Amino acid sequence: MRSGRRVEHNPVRPPVQRDLGGQARVGNQLALIRRARGLDLGGAYQIPPGDPVSHFGAGFATVLAANHFIAGFDADFVAEHLGYFTAPLADRRHVMRYQVDDRARSVSVLLDNGVTRTARICGDQGAVAIPLGADDVGFTPVAVPKRPRTQDPEAWPDGEVDGSSSADVDDAALQAAFDVAFAEGTMTAAMVVTHRGRVVAERYAPGVGLHTPLESWSMGKSLTGILLGMLIHQGEYELTEPAPLPQWQGAGDPRAAITVAHLLQMASGLRFRAMQDPDYQPSLGYPDHLYVYNGGVDAFEFAASRPLQYLPGTVGRYRNVDPVLANYLVRLAVERRGEEYLTWPQRALFDRLGIVDMTLETDPFGNFLLQGYEFGTARDWAKLGNLYLQDGVWLGERLLPEGWSTVAATPAPGWVADGRPIYGGSLCWINADGELPVPTDAYFMAGAGGQRTIIVPSHDLVIVRLGHYSGTPRPEAFGAIVAAVGAR
């Protein structure tokens, strides 16, 4: 067992949560607040129970365990540079010390309130924080068999599609764009660009390689859109049907009007405090948005218990409640068919795409927390981006409903009504307002800390950037990459 140093607050680096789950696009705050107040159905938030410092400790222990044991980073490096989302840098002043137990594959964090929070690696389900008062997690980890890795470590396994070579790519300009993306202070860890389904450029920071899974945060929401889309294609759900959650089936329950599409559009209307709410006030208590990571509860049950704040589909809000419930629908459908839930994403999706390095993490009750707790390589995300780009077809096999890329790239009505046509129908962001320096037909997966998988249909292009949270990404590199690649 090794003891880590106390985490020192560094006043040089601003102790802020950049990129809360993806975007800082808030539009006209006052107009958003006024409209929302006029549509509010009444009621009040119930602040999640528990001590915020202890919740923070659970997040920090999970971040340390995951990045150390899954990604392979030194614990002190993790404490300095990674995971500020569920374990904010400013709150690391509460850490007295942390201990890494390599034998038990666990990390324990002693906090200044006297509480110790522990997270351990639960097999193929990654790092999970032990709930307060419990000795262990409340589920039995399940091994996730994976296809053998290709013999050629440089190959782009199962990912090539018919098409021309990339002779119209300006390689020198592309490398210059990478120089910008990897400039000092960016903390970019990995970058991959595919054009017409082929890798045309990639680069990795020292200590990171082709098979290094990195924290990907809210890009997992767009992966959730794929998983639920697959079940829709297989006839388990329809976009327009009411989401059949058992908690909403009581007579007269207004939440029965929430459709599958509403969940995929971040427009359920459920009352759920998130840091991106235009009227968010930190002083009001610990946000639900983080509680579903750090609360040590059944995240699916907690999310399903939230009441309505707005009529479904009328207001767009970036809140973790919707992707959590979309993942709940995945579990319900898979288990209804008698299949193993924890292995289903690998069997149904990843094996088909040649993805062997992805780890999907869970809450203490074995529910996937794909609103942000997943680790993947840059090439893993490039493949998922290409699946979107190819409208859900992979090597001739349709995995998603026809037109799914259009669903992903079409602004959600609730967001349009708010004057922010920037969120789509498969838990993806849309570049309609040109927030990123890439064509406005682009849509993208986005995660805290500057994680991006950008899909540019007009250029048959996918750009992946993964980095460490302490860095400052250079989005102008994305524009330079597009300029280096010819349009269709």
Salt bridges, closest charged atoms under 4 A:
ASP19 OD2 - ARG452 NH2 3.31
ASP40 OD1 - ARG271 NH2 2.80
GLU80 OE1 - ARG5 NH2 3.75
GLU80 OE2 - ARG13 NH1 3.31
ASP91 OD1 - ARG93 NH1 3.50
ASP102 OD2 - ARG2 NE 2.91
ASP102 OD1 - HIS68 NE2 3.27
ASP112 OD2 - HIS94 ND1 3.08
ASP136 OD1 - ARG120 NH2 2.94
ASP158 OD2 - ARG147 NH1 2.86
GLU160 OE2 - ARG198 NH1 3.44
ASP168 OD1 - HIS195 ND1 3.99
ASP168 OD2 - ARG196 NH2 3.35
ASP179 OD1 - ARG203 NH1 2.87
GLU202 OE2 - ARG379 NH2 2.47
GLU236 OE1 - ARG336 NH2 3.18
GLU236 OE2 - ARG337 NH1 3.24
ASP253 OD2 - ARG255 NH2 2.84
ASP277 OD1 - ARG319 NE 3.03
GLU335 OE2 - ARG331 NE 2.96
GLU339 OE2 - ARG337 NE 2.95
GLU339 OE1 - ARG347 NH1 3.29
ASP357 OD1 - ARG149 NH1 3.05
ASP357 OD2 - HIS211 ND1 2.84
ASP391 OD2 - ARG398 NH2 3.54
GLU397 OE2 - ARG352 NE 3.06
ASP418 OD1 - ARG35 NH1 3.00
ASP418 OD2 - ARG317 NH1 2.84
ASP433 OD1 - ARG25 NH2 2.41
ASP460 OD2 - ARG488 NH1 3.49
GLU476 OE2 - ARG474 NE 2.37
